[in-house]
Amino acid sequence: MMPQENSSSPLRILIADDHPLFRQGLRFAIETRPGFRVICEEGNGSSALRSIRELQPDLCILDISMPGLDGLEVVRQMRAQRLQCEVVLLTMYKEEDLFDIAMDLEVKGYVLKESAVSDIFDAIRSVMSGHRYISPTLGDFLVRRRNDAELLRARKPGLDRLTPAERRILRLIAEDKTSKEIAAELGLSPRTVENHRTNICDKLDVHGVHGLVKFAFENKSRLK
């Protein structure tokens, strides 16, 4: 939920970026608005992950390119550790591959650093309201991603028949995780995961373990 002006509980924000001047400028911009408080600044991904775990901010703003762990790897580990914190990623790069990876990780905010100061408030409001915010100049990436997903659903109508658990398992297969690793992450038994994999194969008309893995890898950016 977004904080209200004059609220006694401001939104608690962590910023991680390896450029101190940019980080400080972003902090200054954020803290000029009521209802926002930057509780921590970090200069690398490893310390950012540690502070997210210890301080439990409401929102973290992460640069994709950082020493140690990059922003995407921080998000991967947050997901694996089930850390409940919304994410806005910052990037200097207009690269569709990085964008797709971020979307695969279910990141809601994706902002170009060149427009970060002007975009960051819209991004924070959208993300904390449960919506997605992408810098406007990257809108074509999102449109292509949605179009590709629709084409895949038309080709594989069985995707609409997958349960939420089966969709989650399919996305984890696309991340090259074994049944044992998936079971540990989701709190299931390996046998249950194998049963889900069999059901996924039946619904998608995909044959065998290798066929399912191949399908998941080839369509990773289209799976939602």
N, C-alpha and C positions, 0 to 999 in steps of 0.2 A: 504494500500500500504506500502511496505517496504521502509524505508528511504535509501537514497543513501549516500555513504561515502562523507564527507564534506558538507552534506546537512545542510541548515540553520534551518531545522525543524526536529529534531531527534524524534524518536519514544518515546512517553511519556508512562512510565510504572509504575504501582503501584504493590508493593509486600506486601502480607499479610501472615504472619506466626508467630506463637506464640513462636518460638525459636529465640532469638535475634542473636545468633552466626550464625545460618544457614542463617537467613535473610540477615545479613551483608555480609556473604560470597557470597551469590547469587548476591547481589547488586554489590559487587566489581567485580565479574566475568562479569556481564552484562556491567558495565561501562568501562571496559577495551576495549570494541569494539566501534568503531566510529558509530554514528548514533543512539545510544540508550541512554536514560536518565531516571533514576529512579526518579520520582517526589515525591514519597511518600512511606513510610514503615508503616505498621500497624501490631499490635500484636493480634488482634481479629477480628471476622467477623463483629460485629456491627460497629466498627470504620471504617473498610474497606468499608462497604457499604456506609457509610456517605461520606467518601472521594471520592469514585467512583462517587457518585452523585454530589459532589461539584466541583471536579477537572476535571472530564470527561477525564480520561486517554485513550490512544489508546488501551492499553492492560493491563489486570490485571492478576497477577500470584497469585493464591490462594491456600493455604494449605487446604486440605479437613477437617482435624481435627483441629479446633480452638475453643477456648472458646467463649461463647455468641452464635453467629451464626456460624455454620460450613460452609465450603466452598460451599457445595452443596446448603445450604439454602441461602447463599449470591447470588448464581447464580439464584435461584428461584425468589428471590425478584428483582434482576436486570431485569429478563424477565418480571415480573409483572409490573415494573415501566418503562419498555421500555428504559433502559439505553443502549446506543450504545457503547459497549466496548467489545472487544474480550477477551476470557478467556483461560488461561492455568491452569489446576488444578494439584496440587502436592499431591502425596499420598505415605504413607509408606506401604500401604496394597495392596497385590496382591489378591484382592477380586472381584469376578466377579459381585456380586450384586452392589457394589459401582460403578464399571465401567459402568454397564447398566444404573444406575440412571444418571450418568454424560452424557452418550450418549443420553438418553431420553431428557435431558435438552439442547441438541444440542451444547454441549461443544466440541470445535475442538481440544484442546490440553489436553493431559492426560499423565503426566510424573511421573515416580517413583522418590522419593526423593533421593534414593541411587545413581541415575545416573543423577540427575538434572543439575549439573554443566556442564556435557558433553553433555546432551541432549537439554538444554534449548535454545540454538541458533537455532538448527534445528526446535524445536517446535515453536519458535517465527516466524521464516521465513515462515514455513508452514501455520501457523494460519493466519498471516497477508497477505498471498497470497490467502487466501480463502480455504485452504486445511486442512485436518485433520492430526494431528501428535499424535501417540500413542507410548510410549516407546516400543522398539522392543521386550522386554521380555513379553509384554502383548499382542502380536500380535494374539495369539490363541483366546483371548476373542473377538476380532474384527471379526475374521474368523467365530467363532461360531455364533456370532450375525447376520452376513450377511447370513449364511446358514439357520438359524432359520427363518429369514425374507423371504427368498426365498421359504422355505417350506410352510410358512403361505400363501404367495401369490398363490402358487400352489393349496392350499386347499381352499382359498377364492379369486378366480380370480377377484371378484368385487372390491377388494382393488385398482386395477389399474384403476378403473373407478371413484374413488373418486376425487373430485375437491380439489385444494389446501386448500380451506376453510373447506371442509369436513374432510380432513386429520388433520388439526389443531384442529378442534372440537373433533375429535375422540381421539387425544392425550390428550386433556384437560379432556375429560370424564375419561380417564385412570388415571388421577390425582385426581379423585374423586370430580370434580367440578360440580356444578349444572348448569342448563341452565342459571339461573340468573347471576351466577358468570362468566360463559363463555361469556355471552352477554356483561357484563361490561368490561371484559378484551379485547375483540375484537372490542368493539364499535358497537355492533349490538343490535337489539331488541330481547327480550326473544322469541318472536314469530318466528323471523327469525332463531334463534338457534334451536327451536323445529322443524321447517320445515327441516333444515339440518339434524337433528337427524332422522327424518322419512326417508329422502332420503338415509342416511347411512344404515339404517336397510334394506331398499329395495335392495340396491346394494349388501349387504353382506348376504342377506337371513337370517337376525337375527330378532327374533320376540319379540317385546315389550321392554319397558324401561329397565327392569331388565336383559333381554337377551343381550341388547347392552352394559350395564355396565359390565356384567359378561365377555363378549367377550373382552372389552377394558382392564379390569384388567388382565385377563389371558394372554393377548398378548402384554402387555405394552412395553416390551423390544424389541418386533419385529416390532413395528409400526414406520414407517419413514415418 
